[in-house]
């Protein structure tokens, strides 16, 4: 099995929104911002291939919505299908797409005709009536046709996608986010999605203002971190433009990224 991180572009998000109650004097030491107090975030997908399956986790942003979302100042955008073609993979070859949740920056490319799309039942039901705090991040017109096409597979609880990949559900940021846990002979990986979007969000109390429930986010983060420590898993961060993944250290009751193990580091985009 081969695992690849694919970045399809970047955007700017307000630092205050990304770090919630944490003061700028603290978070700016861990994550850079510009003179407008905005931080660069990656738009990240995960490609997993083995002898039988070609799996995508999250599919980036739909470029048709850029004008509606112009305040995010997107840049260096590329097409996910083009990135796959460079790896010898056509859209028709993708067998499975896992959407961690249905916000615009995670589910924008749904043009894989033979794929089974895995979405949590909570997210699917939330699609009909999203909370007002997240409604502007949800575009239903691309997602609803998946049911009519018969390509939708709803995840209701922990399930196995393959013998090496399990899908678990986490709340907080949005109801029923899917988190893939991937086991390879040499290393375990966790694609944390927006449960832990940046490496500095490993600190449980560092909770984004975009999260619907701060209390749930805190508890769910600890649940994920304990699983990561148990298997010495590398946590893949969905939006960190500088650190793609790291293992986790626990010192007494404090959690921190283990920067002695970083699979891929990135310079400033």
N, C-alpha and C positions, 0 to 999 in steps of 0.2 A: 504494500500500500504506500502511495506517495501523497504527501500533504504539501500544498503550496498556498501561500498567501498572495492574493491579487489585490492591489490597490488600483482603483479606477478613478481617482481624483481626490481633491481636497476642498474643504470649505472652512469658513470662519464662523465660530460660535462665540457668543458673549461669555467672557470668563466668569462673570457673576452668576450666570445661568448654569454654567457647567459645574460650579463648585458650591452653589447654594449658600449655606450659612458660614462657610469657611472664608475668613477675611482674605483680601487680596495680598496683604503682607505675608501671609503664609503660603497660599497656593502659587504665587508667582515664582517662588523659590524652586518649585517642582515642575512647573509647566509654563513655557514662555507665552507672552502675549505681546501685542503691538501697542502703538500709542492710542488706539481706540478701545483698548481693553478686550480685544478679541483674540481668540486662540485658534490655531490651525488644527483641524481634525481630518483624519483620513476617512475615505469611503472604502471599506475593506470587505472583500469576499474571501471565502476559503474554497479551494478546489481539492477534492479527495478522489484519487483514482486507484482502482485495483483491477484484478483480472475480469471482474464481472460488472462493476458499477463505475459511473462517473458522476460524482456528487458535488453540487454547489451548495455552500452555506451562505445565504444572503446574496443579493444580486445588484446592489448599488442603487443609483438614482435614475429615474426616467428623465432623459434630457428634455422631454416635451414640457416639463414643469419648471424649468429653470427661471422663466420670467415670473412665475407666481412666487418663487422662493428667492428672489434676487438679493434679499438682504443677507443671505448666507455667503455671498461673494464667492461662488464656486470657481475653481481654477484647476488647470492641468487635468481636465476631464478626458477620459478615454472610454471607448466602448468595450463592455465586458466580452461581447462576442468576438471582437477583434483580438482581445487578449487571449481568448481560448484558441482561436485559429492559429495564432503564433505557436501554440503548443500542440497543434495538430488535432484539435478537438472542434467539431462542428456543433452548432446548436442542437442538431438532431441526435447527436451522440450522448447528450446529457441524460442520465437515467433518473436522477433524483435531485430535487431542489428543496432544501430546508430553509424556511424563512423564520428567523428567530422571533420576529414580530413584524407588524405591518405598518411601521412608520416609513415615510417616503425614502429614507436613505438606506433602507435594508431590503426593499422589495420592488425596485423600480424596473427591473428587466425580467419579464415573465414570458419570453419568446422561445421557450425550449419545448418543442411540440410533443416530444415523446416522454417527457419527464413526469414523475409523480411529485406533486407539490405538497410538502408536509408543513402544516400550519396547526398550531394548537387550537382545540375547540374553543378555549376561552378567548383567543384572539379573533377567531372567526365570528363568534357571537358579539364580541366587542365592536367589530367592524360596523354592525348595523346601528350602533348607538354609542360611539366613543365618548369618553369623558370630555367635557368642554376644554379641559386643559391640554388634551392631546388631539382634538378634532382637526386642527389645522395641519397636523402632520400625517393625516390619513387621506389617501385618495382611493376611493372604492372602485372606480370605473375599470381599472385594470385587473383588480383582484376578483371581483364577483364572477366574471366569466369562467373562472377555473372550475366552478361547480358544474356549470352546464357542459363543459368539455369532458367531464368525468375524470379529471386529472387531480382532483383534490383528495388529500388523505389527512383527516383530522386526528391529531394526537391528543389523547385525553389524560394520559398518565405516562410514567416512565416506560419507554419502549425501546426495542432494539431495531436499528436500521440495518446493521450487519452484525456479524459476530464480534466485530471490533469497535462498533460505534453504537452508543446508546444516547437517547434523547431524553432529557429531564426538563421539568417545568419549574420556572421561577417567577415570582410576582414582584411587585414594587415599582419598577419603572413603568411597566404596562402589564396588564393581566396575562398570565400564562406565556411568558417568554420561553422559547425552546433554547436550551443550552446543550450542544453536542459534546459528549465525552468520547475521546478517541484513544484507543489503546494500540500501540505498535510495540514490536519486540524491544525497541531501544528506549522509548519515551512515551509517556501518557500526555495527552493534550486536552485542554478545555477551551472551547471557543466561547468566551464569556458574553458576547453581544453587549447589550447595554446594562447588564447586571453589574459589570465592571468595565466601563468603556475605555478608561485610561489607566495606565499603570499607577498613577497617584491616587486613583479611586480605590486601590486595594485597602487603604485605611477605611474601616467600616463606616466611620462617621463622616467621611467625605462623600456627601450625597448630592447629586445634581438636582437643581431646581426643576429640571424636566421630569423627574420621577414623580409619579402620582401619589405614592405613599412612602414617606421617608422612613417610617417605622418598619414597614415591610422590607424596604430596600436594605436597611441595616441588617435585619435578621437573615434575609436571603443571601446577602453577601457573605456573612459569616458561614452559612451552610455551604456555599460554594468553596470558600477558602479552606475550610476544614477538609473537604473532599480533595482539593488540590494538594494539600500538605500530606494527606494520607498516602497518595500515590506519587509524590514528588512531581506532580503534573506541571507542564508548562502552560500557563494561562495566556491565551491569545487575546489581545486587546483590539476591539473592533474599530476604535477611532483614534488610537494614539499614533500621532504622526512621527514620533521619534523612537518609540520602543514598541516593537511588534509583539514580543512575548517574553515572559520570564517565569521562573518558578517562584514560590512564595516562602518567605521565612516567617516563623512565629517566635517572638521573643516575649515570654510571659504572656500577656494578653494583647500584645501589639502584633499586627500583621504588616509586612512590608514586601515589596518586590525584591527578589534576589537578583541584583544586577551583576552578580558574578556568573549567572547563567542567563544569557539573552540570546535567543536563536538568531534574531536579525535586529540590528539597530539601524535607525535612519537618521540622516542629517536633516537639517531644516529644509522643508520642501521649497 
